[in-house]
Amino acid sequence: MLQSMQYSLDIIQDEARQLVQKGLVSRQQPIYILCQFIPAREWACIENELERCNFLLRDRIGDLMGREDWDND
């Protein structure tokens, strides 16, 4: 029997960062856009973690990602 993966905020942020870097989503889009890239059976777990961390699905992906550090500045 498969167990659903536990999603921490760090994992969700990393996933969002990768999708932005690949150009698949924009930092300006709402967080709920991420559901297009995550299996439906896992989305409820992600929603719960986001809610626990006080994020709304209408918040921007950029807000979820937070401040980014650039190595090549």
CHARMM-style PDB file with segment names, atoms N, HN, CA, C and O in Angstrom:
ATOM      1  N   MET     1       0.839  -1.185   0.000  1.00  0.00      PROA
ATOM      2  CA  MET     1       0.000   0.000   0.000  1.00  0.00      PROA
ATOM      3  C   MET     1       0.882   1.246   0.000  1.00  0.00      PROA
ATOM      4  O   MET     1       1.799   1.359   0.813  1.00  0.00      PROA
ATOM      5  N   LEU     2       0.607   2.174  -0.903  1.00  0.00      PROA
ATOM      6  HN  LEU     2      -0.139   2.082  -1.563  1.00  0.00      PROA
ATOM      7  CA  LEU     2       1.398   3.399  -0.997  1.00  0.00      PROA
ATOM      8  C   LEU     2       0.953   4.401   0.048  1.00  0.00      PROA
ATOM      9  O   LEU     2      -0.242   4.612   0.253  1.00  0.00      PROA
ATOM     10  N   GLN     3       1.908   5.009   0.699  1.00  0.00      PROA
ATOM     11  HN  GLN     3       2.879   4.837   0.533  1.00  0.00      PROA
ATOM     12  CA  GLN     3       1.595   6.087   1.626  1.00  0.00      PROA
ATOM     13  C   GLN     3       1.767   7.395   0.888  1.00  0.00      PROA
ATOM     14  O   GLN     3       2.659   7.534   0.051  1.00  0.00      PROA
ATOM     15  N   SER     4       0.906   8.360   1.202  1.00  0.00      PROA
ATOM     16  HN  SER     4       0.181   8.247   1.882  1.00  0.00      PROA
ATOM     17  CA  SER     4       1.071   9.653   0.542  1.00  0.00      PROA
ATOM     18  C   SER     4       2.288  10.351   1.129  1.00  0.00      PROA
ATOM     19  O   SER     4       2.596  10.224   2.315  1.00  0.00      PROA
ATOM     20  N   MET     5       2.951  11.071   0.286  1.00  0.00      PROA
ATOM     21  HN  MET     5       2.700  11.174  -0.677  1.00  0.00      PROA
ATOM     22  CA  MET     5       4.167  11.769   0.680  1.00  0.00      PROA
ATOM     23  C   MET     5       3.831  12.930   1.612  1.00  0.00      PROA
ATOM     24  O   MET     5       2.823  13.612   1.425  1.00  0.00      PROA
ATOM     25  N   GLN     6       4.664  13.148   2.597  1.00  0.00      PROA
ATOM     26  HN  GLN     6       5.482  12.594   2.749  1.00  0.00      PROA
ATOM     27  CA  GLN     6       4.501  14.306   3.473  1.00  0.00      PROA
ATOM     28  C   GLN     6       5.177  15.491   2.804  1.00  0.00      PROA
ATOM     29  O   GLN     6       6.336  15.412   2.399  1.00  0.00      PROA
ATOM     30  N   TYR     7       4.454  16.570   2.696  1.00  0.00      PROA
ATOM     31  HN  TYR     7       3.512  16.635   3.025  1.00  0.00      PROA
ATOM     32  CA  TYR     7       4.991  17.769   2.074  1.00  0.00      PROA
ATOM     33  C   TYR     7       5.253  18.818   3.140  1.00  0.00      PROA
ATOM     34  O   TYR     7       4.332  19.291   3.806  1.00  0.00      PROA
ATOM     35  N   SER     8       6.509  19.173   3.289  1.00  0.00      PROA
ATOM     36  HN  SER     8       7.257  18.789   2.747  1.00  0.00      PROA
ATOM     37  CA  SER     8       6.847  20.287   4.169  1.00  0.00      PROA
ATOM     38  C   SER     8       6.829  21.560   3.332  1.00  0.00      PROA
ATOM     39  O   SER     8       6.859  21.507   2.103  1.00  0.00      PROA
ATOM     40  N   LEU     9       6.780  22.686   4.000  1.00  0.00      PROA
ATOM     41  HN  LEU     9       6.756  22.729   4.999  1.00  0.00      PROA
ATOM     42  CA  LEU     9       6.795  23.957   3.279  1.00  0.00      PROA
ATOM     43  C   LEU     9       8.061  24.072   2.434  1.00  0.00      PROA
ATOM     44  O   LEU     9       8.014  24.598   1.322  1.00  0.00      PROA
ATOM     45  N   ASP    10       9.186  23.588   2.944  1.00  0.00      PROA
ATOM     46  HN  ASP    10       9.225  23.161   3.847  1.00  0.00      PROA
ATOM     47  CA  ASP    10      10.452  23.644   2.190  1.00  0.00      PROA
ATOM     48  C   ASP    10      10.344  22.890   0.864  1.00  0.00      PROA
ATOM     49  O   ASP    10      10.821  23.361  -0.169  1.00  0.00      PROA
ATOM     50  N   ILE    11       9.716  21.722   0.903  1.00  0.00      PROA
ATOM     51  HN  ILE    11       9.328  21.339   1.741  1.00  0.00      PROA
ATOM     52  CA  ILE    11       9.568  20.920  -0.319  1.00  0.00      PROA
ATOM     53  C   ILE    11       8.666  21.642  -1.313  1.00  0.00      PROA
ATOM     54  O   ILE    11       8.961  21.676  -2.508  1.00  0.00      PROA
ATOM     55  N   ILE    12       7.571  22.218  -0.829  1.00  0.00      PROA
ATOM     56  HN  ILE    12       7.331  22.191   0.141  1.00  0.00      PROA
ATOM     57  CA  ILE    12       6.644  22.944  -1.694  1.00  0.00      PROA
ATOM     58  C   ILE    12       7.344  24.151  -2.314  1.00  0.00      PROA
ATOM     59  O   ILE    12       7.181  24.422  -3.504  1.00  0.00      PROA
ATOM     60  N   GLN    13       8.117  24.869  -1.517  1.00  0.00      PROA
ATOM     61  HN  GLN    13       8.249  24.649  -0.551  1.00  0.00      PROA
ATOM     62  CA  GLN    13       8.855  26.031  -2.028  1.00  0.00      PROA
ATOM     63  C   GLN    13       9.874  25.603  -3.072  1.00  0.00      PROA
ATOM     64  O   GLN    13      10.031  26.274  -4.092  1.00  0.00      PROA
ATOM     65  N   ASP    14      10.566  24.497  -2.835  1.00  0.00      PROA
ATOM     66  HN  ASP    14      10.439  23.952  -2.007  1.00  0.00      PROA
ATOM     67  CA  ASP    14      11.544  24.000  -3.811  1.00  0.00      PROA
ATOM     68  C   ASP    14      10.870  23.637  -5.129  1.00  0.00      PROA
ATOM     69  O   ASP    14      11.382  23.950  -6.204  1.00  0.00      PROA
ATOM     70  N   GLU    15       9.720  22.976  -5.042  1.00  0.00      PROA
ATOM     71  HN  GLU    15       9.304  22.721  -4.170  1.00  0.00      PROA
ATOM     72  CA  GLU    15       8.976  22.618  -6.253  1.00  0.00      PROA
ATOM     73  C   GLU    15       8.570  23.878  -7.023  1.00  0.00      PROA
ATOM     74  O   GLU    15       8.732  23.950  -8.241  1.00  0.00      PROA
ATOM     75  N   ALA    16       8.048  24.856  -6.307  1.00  0.00      PROA
ATOM     76  HN  ALA    16       7.916  24.798  -5.317  1.00  0.00      PROA
ATOM     77  CA  ALA    16       7.637  26.115  -6.946  1.00  0.00      PROA
ATOM     78  C   ALA    16       8.833  26.797  -7.601  1.00  0.00      PROA
ATOM     79  O   ALA    16       8.728  27.296  -8.722  1.00  0.00      PROA
ATOM     80  N   ARG    17       9.961  26.821  -6.912  1.00  0.00      PROA
ATOM     81  HN  ARG    17      10.046  26.416  -6.001  1.00  0.00      PROA
ATOM     82  CA  ARG    17      11.177  27.451  -7.434  1.00  0.00      PROA
ATOM     83  C   ARG    17      11.619  26.780  -8.732  1.00  0.00      PROA
ATOM     84  O   ARG    17      11.989  27.453  -9.693  1.00  0.00      PROA
ATOM     85  N   GLN    18      11.577  25.450  -8.752  1.00  0.00      PROA
ATOM     86  HN  GLN    18      11.276  24.903  -7.971  1.00  0.00      PROA
ATOM     87  CA  GLN    18      11.976  24.714  -9.956  1.00  0.00      PROA
ATOM     88  C   GLN    18      11.052  25.032 -11.128  1.00  0.00      PROA
ATOM     89  O   GLN    18      11.514  25.210 -12.255  1.00  0.00      PROA
ATOM     90  N   LEU    19       9.742  25.102 -10.861  1.00  0.00      PROA
ATOM     91  HN  LEU    19       9.367  24.957  -9.945  1.00  0.00      PROA
ATOM     92  CA  LEU    19       8.790  25.403 -11.925  1.00  0.00      PROA
ATOM     93  C   LEU    19       8.985  26.820 -12.463  1.00  0.00      PROA
ATOM     94  O   LEU    19       8.842  27.052 -13.664  1.00  0.00      PROA
ATOM     95  N   VAL    20       9.309  27.764 -11.585  1.00  0.00      PROA
ATOM     96  HN  VAL    20       9.425  27.575 -10.610  1.00  0.00      PROA
ATOM     97  CA  VAL    20       9.581  29.135 -12.030  1.00  0.00      PROA
ATOM     98  C   VAL    20      10.859  29.166 -12.860  1.00  0.00      PROA
ATOM     99  O   VAL    20      10.896  29.799 -13.916  1.00  0.00      PROA
ATOM    100  N   GLN    21      11.905  28.489 -12.394  1.00  0.00      PROA
ATOM    101  HN  GLN    21      11.875  27.975 -11.536  1.00  0.00      PROA
ATOM    102  CA  GLN    21      13.184  28.477 -13.113  1.00  0.00      PROA
ATOM    103  C   GLN    21      13.044  27.853 -14.497  1.00  0.00      PROA
ATOM    104  O   GLN    21      13.719  28.270 -15.438  1.00  0.00      PROA
ATOM    105  N   LYS    22      12.170  26.857 -14.624  1.00  0.00      PROA
ATOM    106  HN  LYS    22      11.621  26.519 -13.860  1.00  0.00      PROA
ATOM    107  CA  LYS    22      11.939  26.213 -15.921  1.00  0.00      PROA
ATOM    108  C   LYS    22      11.022  27.039 -16.813  1.00  0.00      PROA
ATOM    109  O   LYS    22      10.838  26.716 -17.986  1.00  0.00      PROA
ATOM    110  N   GLY    23      10.444  28.107 -16.260  1.00  0.00      PROA
ATOM    111  HN  GLY    23      10.594  28.369 -15.307  1.00  0.00      PROA
ATOM    112  CA  GLY    23       9.550  28.959 -17.035  1.00  0.00      PROA
ATOM    113  C   GLY    23       8.146  28.395 -17.198  1.00  0.00      PROA
ATOM    114  O   GLY    23       7.386  28.860 -18.047  1.00  0.00      PROA
ATOM    115  N   LEU    24       7.797  27.399 -16.394  1.00  0.00      PROA
ATOM    116  HN  LEU    24       8.415  27.022 -15.704  1.00  0.00      PROA
ATOM    117  CA  LEU    24       6.480  26.779 -16.506  1.00  0.00      PROA
ATOM    118  C   LEU    24       5.403  27.583 -15.772  1.00  0.00      PROA
ATOM    119  O   LEU    24       4.227  27.529 -16.132  1.00  0.00      PROA
ATOM    120  N   VAL    25       5.808  28.320 -14.756  1.00  0.00      PROA
ATOM    121  HN  VAL    25       6.764  28.364 -14.464  1.00  0.00      PROA
ATOM    122  CA  VAL    25       4.901  29.217 -14.026  1.00  0.00      PROA
ATOM    123  C   VAL    25       5.638  30.524 -13.758  1.00  0.00      PROA
ATOM    124  O   VAL    25       6.863  30.601 -13.854  1.00  0.00      PROA
ATOM    125  N   SER    26       4.867  31.537 -13.422  1.00  0.00      PROA
ATOM    126  HN  SER    26       3.872  31.475 -13.344  1.00  0.00      PROA
ATOM    127  CA  SER    26       5.424  32.857 -13.119  1.00  0.00      PROA
ATOM    128  C   SER    26       5.283  33.126 -11.622  1.00  0.00      PROA
ATOM    129  O   SER    26       4.369  32.625 -10.968  1.00  0.00      PROA
ATOM    130  N   ARG    27       6.200  33.922 -11.098  1.00  0.00      PROA
ATOM    131  HN  ARG    27       6.944  34.330 -11.629  1.00  0.00      PROA
ATOM    132  CA  ARG    27       6.117  34.335  -9.692  1.00  0.00      PROA
ATOM    133  C   ARG    27       4.839  35.125  -9.418  1.00  0.00      PROA
ATOM    134  O   ARG    27       4.395  35.209  -8.273  1.00  0.00      PROA
ATOM    135  N   GLN    28       4.247  35.706 -10.466  1.00  0.00      PROA
ATOM    136  HN  GLN    28       4.608  35.638 -11.396  1.00  0.00      PROA
ATOM    137  CA  GLN    28       3.055  36.530 -10.308  1.00  0.00      PROA
ATOM    138  C   GLN    28       1.763  35.713 -10.263  1.00  0.00      PROA
ATOM    139  O   GLN    28       0.721  36.234  -9.865  1.00  0.00      PROA
ATOM    140  N   GLN    29       1.816  34.446 -10.665  1.00  0.00      PROA
ATOM    141  HN  GLN    29       2.662  34.023 -10.988  1.00  0.00      PROA
ATOM    142  CA  GLN    29       0.615  33.613 -10.705  1.00  0.00      PROA
ATOM    143  C   GLN    29       0.216  33.165  -9.289  1.00  0.00      PROA
ATOM    144  O   GLN    29       1.056  33.110  -8.390  1.00  0.00      PROA
ATOM    145  N   PRO    30      -1.071  32.848  -9.102  1.00  0.00      PROA
ATOM    146  CA  PRO    30      -1.506  32.373  -7.785  1.00  0.00      PROA
ATOM    147  C   PRO    30      -0.981  30.963  -7.503  1.00  0.00      PROA
ATOM    148  O   PRO    30      -0.709  30.188  -8.420  1.00  0.00      PROA
ATOM    149  N   ILE    31      -0.848  30.658  -6.234  1.00  0.00      PROA
ATOM    150  HN  ILE    31      -1.068  31.287  -5.489  1.00  0.00      PROA
ATOM    151  CA  ILE    31      -0.316  29.361  -5.806  1.00  0.00      PROA
ATOM    152  C   ILE    31      -1.131  28.200  -6.373  1.00  0.00      PROA
ATOM    153  O   ILE    31      -0.572  27.145  -6.673  1.00  0.00      PROA
ATOM    154  N   TYR    32      -2.446  28.381  -6.524  1.00  0.00      PROA
ATOM    155  HN  TYR    32      -2.900  29.238  -6.281  1.00  0.00      PROA
ATOM    156  CA  TYR    32      -3.270  27.250  -6.986  1.00  0.00      PROA
ATOM    157  C   TYR    32      -2.870  26.749  -8.368  1.00  0.00      PROA
ATOM    158  O   TYR    32      -3.243  25.636  -8.738  1.00  0.00      PROA
ATOM    159  N   ILE    33      -2.127  27.528  -9.137  1.00  0.00      PROA
ATOM    160  HN  ILE    33      -1.824  28.432  -8.836  1.00  0.00      PROA
ATOM    161  CA  ILE    33      -1.623  27.085 -10.445  1.00  0.00      PROA
ATOM    162  C   ILE    33      -0.720  25.855 -10.288  1.00  0.00      PROA
ATOM    163  O   ILE    33      -0.618  25.041 -11.206  1.00  0.00      PROA
ATOM    164  N   LEU    34      -0.080  25.722  -9.150  1.00  0.00      PROA
ATOM    165  HN  LEU    34      -0.163  26.383  -8.405  1.00  0.00      PROA
ATOM    166  CA  LEU    34       0.831  24.595  -8.922  1.00  0.00      PROA
ATOM    167  C   LEU    34       0.114  23.257  -8.993  1.00  0.00      PROA
ATOM    168  O   LEU    34       0.748  22.234  -9.248  1.00  0.00      PROA
ATOM    169  N   CYS    35      -1.212  23.245  -8.771  1.00  0.00      PROA
ATOM    170  HN  CYS    35      -1.727  24.077  -8.564  1.00  0.00      PROA
ATOM    171  CA  CYS    35      -1.947  21.974  -8.791  1.00  0.00      PROA
ATOM    172  C   CYS    35      -1.876  21.303 -10.162  1.00  0.00      PROA
ATOM    173  O   CYS    35      -2.103  20.098 -10.267  1.00  0.00      PROA
ATOM    174  N   GLN    36      -1.564  22.063 -11.212  1.00  0.00      PROA
ATOM    175  HN  GLN    36      -1.380  23.042 -11.127  1.00  0.00      PROA
ATOM    176  CA  GLN    36      -1.433  21.485 -12.556  1.00  0.00      PROA
ATOM    177  C   GLN    36      -0.207  20.583 -12.668  1.00  0.00      PROA
ATOM    178  O   GLN    36      -0.116  19.752 -13.572  1.00  0.00      PROA
ATOM    179  N   PHE    37       0.733  20.756 -11.742  1.00  0.00      PROA
ATOM    180  HN  PHE    37       0.659  21.431 -11.008  1.00  0.00      PROA
ATOM    181  CA  PHE    37       2.007  20.033 -11.827  1.00  0.00      PROA
ATOM    182  C   PHE    37       2.168  19.006 -10.716  1.00  0.00      PROA
ATOM    183  O   PHE    37       3.222  18.380 -10.597  1.00  0.00      PROA
ATOM    184  N   ILE    38       1.136  18.828  -9.905  1.00  0.00      PROA
ATOM    185  HN  ILE    38       0.280  19.337 -10.001  1.00  0.00      PROA
ATOM    186  CA  ILE    38       1.205  17.932  -8.752  1.00  0.00      PROA
ATOM    187  C   ILE    38       0.060  16.931  -8.869  1.00  0.00      PROA
ATOM    188  O   ILE    38      -1.069  17.321  -9.169  1.00  0.00      PROA
ATOM    189  N   PRO    39       0.331  15.657  -8.638  1.00  0.00      PROA
ATOM    190  CA  PRO    39      -0.748  14.662  -8.736  1.00  0.00      PROA
ATOM    191  C   PRO    39      -1.931  15.032  -7.835  1.00  0.00      PROA
ATOM    192  O   PRO    39      -1.745  15.494  -6.709  1.00  0.00      PROA
ATOM    193  N   ALA    40      -3.136  14.826  -8.339  1.00  0.00      PROA
ATOM    194  HN  ALA    40      -3.288  14.452  -9.254  1.00  0.00      PROA
ATOM    195  CA  ALA    40      -4.353  15.215  -7.614  1.00  0.00      PROA
ATOM    196  C   ALA    40      -4.408  14.577  -6.227  1.00  0.00      PROA
ATOM    197  O   ALA    40      -4.866  15.207  -5.274  1.00  0.00      PROA
ATOM    198  N   ARG    41      -3.948  13.341  -6.109  1.00  0.00      PROA
ATOM    199  HN  ARG    41      -3.576  12.829  -6.884  1.00  0.00      PROA
ATOM    200  CA  ARG    41      -4.017  12.649  -4.818  1.00  0.00      PROA
ATOM    201  C   ARG    41      -3.091  13.291  -3.779  1.00  0.00      PROA
ATOM    202  O   ARG    41      -3.282  13.106  -2.577  1.00  0.00      PROA
ATOM    203  N   GLU    42      -2.095  14.039  -4.243  1.00  0.00      PROA
ATOM    204  HN  GLU    42      -1.940  14.189  -5.219  1.00  0.00      PROA
ATOM    205  CA  GLU    42      -1.153  14.698  -3.325  1.00  0.00      PROA
ATOM    206  C   GLU    42      -1.565  16.139  -3.015  1.00  0.00      PROA
ATOM    207  O   GLU    42      -1.098  16.717  -2.034  1.00  0.00      PROA
ATOM    208  N   TRP    43      -2.428  16.715  -3.835  1.00  0.00      PROA
ATOM    209  HN  TRP    43      -2.808  16.245  -4.632  1.00  0.00      PROA
ATOM    210  CA  TRP    43      -2.744  18.140  -3.705  1.00  0.00      PROA
ATOM    211  C   TRP    43      -3.366  18.465  -2.355  1.00  0.00      PROA
ATOM    212  O   TRP    43      -3.070  19.518  -1.790  1.00  0.00      PROA
ATOM    213  N   ALA    44      -4.220  17.593  -1.818  1.00  0.00      PROA
ATOM    214  HN  ALA    44      -4.460  16.738  -2.277  1.00  0.00      PROA
ATOM    215  CA  ALA    44      -4.863  17.852  -0.521  1.00  0.00      PROA
ATOM    216  C   ALA    44      -3.809  18.005   0.579  1.00  0.00      PROA
ATOM    217  O   ALA    44      -3.953  18.852   1.461  1.00  0.00      PROA
ATOM    218  N   CYS    45      -2.771  17.202   0.530  1.00  0.00      PROA
ATOM    219  HN  CYS    45      -2.655  16.514  -0.186  1.00  0.00      PROA
ATOM    220  CA  CYS    45      -1.685  17.306   1.524  1.00  0.00      PROA
ATOM    221  C   CYS    45      -0.978  18.651   1.399  1.00  0.00      PROA
ATOM    222  O   CYS    45      -0.638  19.277   2.403  1.00  0.00      PROA
ATOM    223  N   ILE    46      -0.762  19.085   0.177  1.00  0.00      PROA
ATOM    224  HN  ILE    46      -1.039  18.576  -0.638  1.00  0.00      PROA
ATOM    225  CA  ILE    46      -0.092  20.368  -0.054  1.00  0.00      PROA
ATOM    226  C   ILE    46      -0.979  21.508   0.422  1.00  0.00      PROA
ATOM    227  O   ILE    46      -0.502  22.435   1.077  1.00  0.00      PROA
ATOM    228  N   GLU    47      -2.263  21.447   0.100  1.00  0.00      PROA
ATOM    229  HN  GLU    47      -2.651  20.694  -0.432  1.00  0.00      PROA
ATOM    230  CA  GLU    47      -3.195  22.481   0.562  1.00  0.00      PROA
ATOM    231  C   GLU    47      -3.189  22.584   2.079  1.00  0.00      PROA
ATOM    232  O   GLU    47      -3.176  23.683   2.634  1.00  0.00      PROA
ATOM    233  N   ASN    48      -3.199  21.437   2.748  1.00  0.00      PROA
ATOM    234  HN  ASN    48      -3.210  20.544   2.297  1.00  0.00      PROA
ATOM    235  CA  ASN    48      -3.187  21.435   4.216  1.00  0.00      PROA
ATOM    236  C   ASN    48      -1.926  22.084   4.766  1.00  0.00      PROA
ATOM    237  O   ASN    48      -1.990  22.861   5.719  1.00  0.00      PROA
ATOM    238  N   GLU    49      -0.786  21.771   4.173  1.00  0.00      PROA
ATOM    239  HN  GLU    49      -0.734  21.140   3.399  1.00  0.00      PROA
ATOM    240  CA  GLU    49       0.476  22.346   4.648  1.00  0.00      PROA
ATOM    241  C   GLU    49       0.511  23.853   4.390  1.00  0.00      PROA
ATOM    242  O   GLU    49       0.958  24.617   5.246  1.00  0.00      PROA
ATOM    243  N   LEU    50       0.045  24.281   3.227  1.00  0.00      PROA
ATOM    244  HN  LEU    50      -0.318  23.660   2.532  1.00  0.00      PROA
ATOM    245  CA  LEU    50       0.007  25.712   2.923  1.00  0.00      PROA
ATOM    246  C   LEU    50      -0.896  26.450   3.909  1.00  0.00      PROA
ATOM    247  O   LEU    50      -0.552  27.526   4.399  1.00  0.00      PROA
ATOM    248  N   GLU    51      -2.045  25.860   4.188  1.00  0.00      PROA
ATOM    249  HN  GLU    51      -2.325  24.987   3.790  1.00  0.00      PROA
ATOM    250  CA  GLU    51      -2.977  26.476   5.128  1.00  0.00      PROA
ATOM    251  C   GLU    51      -2.357  26.552   6.527  1.00  0.00      PROA
ATOM    252  O   GLU    51      -2.486  27.557   7.226  1.00  0.00      PROA
ATOM    253  N   ARG    52      -1.691  25.481   6.913  1.00  0.00      PROA
ATOM    254  HN  ARG    52      -1.587  24.664   6.345  1.00  0.00      PROA
ATOM    255  CA  ARG    52      -1.029  25.440   8.224  1.00  0.00      PROA
ATOM    256  C   ARG    52       0.014  26.555   8.349  1.00  0.00      PROA
ATOM    257  O   ARG    52       0.248  27.083   9.436  1.00  0.00      PROA
ATOM    258  N   CYS    53       0.629  26.899   7.230  1.00  0.00      PROA
ATOM    259  HN  CYS    53       0.439  26.471   6.347  1.00  0.00      PROA
ATOM    260  CA  CYS    53       1.676  27.930   7.203  1.00  0.00      PROA
ATOM    261  C   CYS    53       1.115  29.301   6.807  1.00  0.00      PROA
ATOM    262  O   CYS    53       1.870  30.215   6.474  1.00  0.00      PROA
ATOM    263  N   ASN    54      -0.204  29.433   6.847  1.00  0.00      PROA
ATOM    264  HN  ASN    54      -0.817  28.690   7.118  1.00  0.00      PROA
ATOM    265  CA  ASN    54      -0.896  30.712   6.596  1.00  0.00      PROA
ATOM    266  C   ASN    54      -0.765  31.231   5.170  1.00  0.00      PROA
ATOM    267  O   ASN    54      -0.720  32.442   4.953  1.00  0.00      PROA
ATOM    268  N   PHE    55      -0.704  30.325   4.196  1.00  0.00      PROA
ATOM    269  HN  PHE    55      -0.741  29.341   4.373  1.00  0.00      PROA
ATOM    270  CA  PHE    55      -0.739  30.716   2.794  1.00  0.00      PROA
ATOM    271  C   PHE    55      -2.127  30.439   2.241  1.00  0.00      PROA
ATOM    272  O   PHE    55      -2.744  29.428   2.576  1.00  0.00      PROA
ATOM    273  N   LEU    56      -2.616  31.332   1.400  1.00  0.00      PROA
ATOM    274  HN  LEU    56      -2.115  32.154   1.128  1.00  0.00      PROA
ATOM    275  CA  LEU    56      -3.875  31.140   0.705  1.00  0.00      PROA
ATOM    276  C   LEU    56      -3.576  30.733  -0.732  1.00  0.00      PROA
ATOM    277  O   LEU    56      -2.551  31.129  -1.288  1.00  0.00      PROA
ATOM    278  N   LEU    57      -4.449  29.954  -1.330  1.00  0.00      PROA
ATOM    279  HN  LEU    57      -5.281  29.631  -0.878  1.00  0.00      PROA
ATOM    280  CA  LEU    57      -4.217  29.507  -2.708  1.00  0.00      PROA
ATOM    281  C   LEU    57      -4.211  30.666  -3.688  1.00  0.00      PROA
ATOM    282  O   LEU    57      -3.664  30.541  -4.783  1.00  0.00      PROA
ATOM    283  N   ARG    58      -4.803  31.781  -3.319  1.00  0.00      PROA
ATOM    284  HN  ARG    58      -5.247  31.882  -2.428  1.00  0.00      PROA
ATOM    285  CA  ARG    58      -4.806  32.953  -4.204  1.00  0.00      PROA
ATOM    286  C   ARG    58      -3.545  33.807  -4.038  1.00  0.00      PROA
ATOM    287  O   ARG    58      -3.308  34.716  -4.834  1.00  0.00      PROA
ATOM    288  N   ASP    59      -2.732  33.523  -3.007  1.00  0.00      PROA
ATOM    289  HN  ASP    59      -2.925  32.784  -2.361  1.00  0.00      PROA
ATOM    290  CA  ASP    59      -1.465  34.243  -2.838  1.00  0.00      PROA
ATOM    291  C   ASP    59      -0.566  33.966  -4.045  1.00  0.00      PROA
ATOM    292  O   ASP    59      -0.712  32.949  -4.723  1.00  0.00      PROA
ATOM    293  N   ARG    60       0.351  34.876  -4.295  1.00  0.00      PROA
ATOM    294  HN  ARG    60       0.469  35.702  -3.744  1.00  0.00      PROA
ATOM    295  CA  ARG    60       1.249  34.707  -5.442  1.00  0.00      PROA
ATOM    296  C   ARG    60       2.338  33.665  -5.145  1.00  0.00      PROA
ATOM    297  O   ARG    60       2.756  33.489  -4.000  1.00  0.00      PROA
ATOM    298  N   ILE    61       2.776  32.993  -6.187  1.00  0.00      PROA
ATOM    299  HN  ILE    61       2.437  33.136  -7.117  1.00  0.00      PROA
ATOM    300  CA  ILE    61       3.864  32.021  -6.055  1.00  0.00      PROA
ATOM    301  C   ILE    61       5.109  32.716  -5.511  1.00  0.00      PROA
ATOM    302  O   ILE    61       5.855  32.130  -4.727  1.00  0.00      PROA
ATOM    303  N   GLY    62       5.335  33.957  -5.921  1.00  0.00      PROA
ATOM    304  HN  GLY    62       4.729  34.434  -6.558  1.00  0.00      PROA
ATOM    305  CA  GLY    62       6.484  34.712  -5.420  1.00  0.00      PROA
ATOM    306  C   GLY    62       6.445  34.881  -3.906  1.00  0.00      PROA
ATOM    307  O   GLY    62       7.490  34.857  -3.255  1.00  0.00      PROA
ATOM    308  N   ASP    63       5.249  35.052  -3.337  1.00  0.00      PROA
ATOM    309  HN  ASP    63       4.400  35.072  -3.866  1.00  0.00      PROA
ATOM    310  CA  ASP    63       5.117  35.156  -1.887  1.00  0.00      PROA
ATOM    311  C   ASP    63       5.489  33.836  -1.220  1.00  0.00      PROA
ATOM    312  O   ASP    63       6.127  33.820  -0.167  1.00  0.00      PROA
ATOM    313  N   LEU    64       5.092  32.749  -1.832  1.00  0.00      PROA
ATOM    314  HN  LEU    64       4.573  32.762  -2.687  1.00  0.00      PROA
ATOM    315  CA  LEU    64       5.421  31.419  -1.318  1.00  0.00      PROA
ATOM    316  C   LEU    64       6.926  31.183  -1.349  1.00  0.00      PROA
ATOM    317  O   LEU    64       7.501  30.652  -0.399  1.00  0.00      PROA
ATOM    318  N   MET    65       7.554  31.581  -2.445  1.00  0.00      PROA
ATOM    319  HN  MET    65       7.087  32.012  -3.217  1.00  0.00      PROA
ATOM    320  CA  MET    65       8.990  31.344  -2.603  1.00  0.00      PROA
ATOM    321  C   MET    65       9.815  32.192  -1.644  1.00  0.00      PROA
ATOM    322  O   MET    65      10.910  31.797  -1.246  1.00  0.00      PROA
ATOM    323  N   GLY    66       9.291  33.352  -1.275  1.00  0.00      PROA
ATOM    324  HN  GLY    66       8.401  33.673  -1.599  1.00  0.00      PROA
ATOM    325  CA  GLY    66      10.027  34.209  -0.361  1.00  0.00      PROA
ATOM    326  C   GLY    66      11.230  34.840  -1.024  1.00  0.00      PROA
ATOM    327  O   GLY    66      11.338  34.890  -2.250  1.00  0.00      PROA
ATOM    328  N   ARG    67      12.126  35.317  -0.191  1.00  0.00      PROA
ATOM    329  HN  ARG    67      12.038  35.276   0.804  1.00  0.00      PROA
ATOM    330  CA  ARG    67      13.333  35.982  -0.680  1.00  0.00      PROA
ATOM    331  C   ARG    67      14.296  34.960  -1.255  1.00  0.00      PROA
ATOM    332  O   ARG    67      14.486  33.881  -0.693  1.00  0.00      PROA
ATOM    333  N   GLU    68      14.891  35.305  -2.362  1.00  0.00      PROA
ATOM    334  HN  GLU    68      14.737  36.181  -2.818  1.00  0.00      PROA
ATOM    335  CA  GLU    68      15.863  34.418  -2.983  1.00  0.00      PROA
ATOM    336  C   GLU    68      17.245  35.041  -2.933  1.00  0.00      PROA
ATOM    337  O   GLU    68      17.405  36.250  -3.097  1.00  0.00      PROA
ATOM    338  N   ASP    69      18.231  34.205  -2.706  1.00  0.00      PROA
ATOM    339  HN  ASP    69      18.102  33.223  -2.573  1.00  0.00      PROA
ATOM    340  CA  ASP    69      19.627  34.650  -2.737  1.00  0.00      PROA
ATOM    341  C   ASP    69      20.243  34.242  -4.065  1.00  0.00      PROA
ATOM    342  O   ASP    69      20.059  33.117  -4.530  1.00  0.00      PROA
ATOM    343  N   TRP    70      20.964  35.153  -4.659  1.00  0.00      PROA
ATOM    344  HN  TRP    70      21.114  36.067  -4.281  1.00  0.00      PROA
ATOM    345  CA  TRP    70      21.608  34.895  -5.944  1.00  0.00      PROA
ATOM    346  C   TRP    70      23.102  34.787  -5.741  1.00  0.00      PROA
ATOM    347  O   TRP    70      23.720  35.669  -5.145  1.00  0.00      PROA
ATOM    348  N   ASP    71      23.685  33.706  -6.234  1.00  0.00      PROA
ATOM    349  HN  ASP    71      23.183  32.989  -6.718  1.00  0.00      PROA
ATOM    350  CA  ASP    71      25.135  33.479  -6.081  1.00  0.00      PROA
ATOM    351  C   ASP    71      25.954  34.336  -7.012  1.00  0.00      PROA
ATOM    352  O   ASP    71      27.113  34.620  -6.707  1.00  0.00      PROA
ATOM    353  N   ASN    72      25.402  34.767  -8.143  1.00  0.00      PROA
ATOM    354  HN  ASN    72      24.461  34.536  -8.391  1.00  0.00      PROA
ATOM    355  CA  ASN    72      26.196  35.459  -9.156  1.00  0.00      PROA
ATOM    356  C   ASN    72      25.978  36.973  -9.167  1.00  0.00      PROA
ATOM    357  O   ASN    72      26.189  37.605 -10.202  1.00  0.00      PROA
ATOM    358  N   ASP    73      25.567  37.565  -8.065  1.00  0.00      PROA
ATOM    359  HN  ASP    73      25.395  37.051  -7.224  1.00  0.00      PROA
ATOM    360  CA  ASP    73      25.403  39.023  -8.007  1.00  0.00      PROA
ATOM    361  C   ASP    73      26.730  39.721  -7.843  1.00  0.00      PROA
ATOM    362  OT1 ASP    73      26.777  40.950  -7.777  1.00  0.00      PROA
TER     363      ASP     73
END
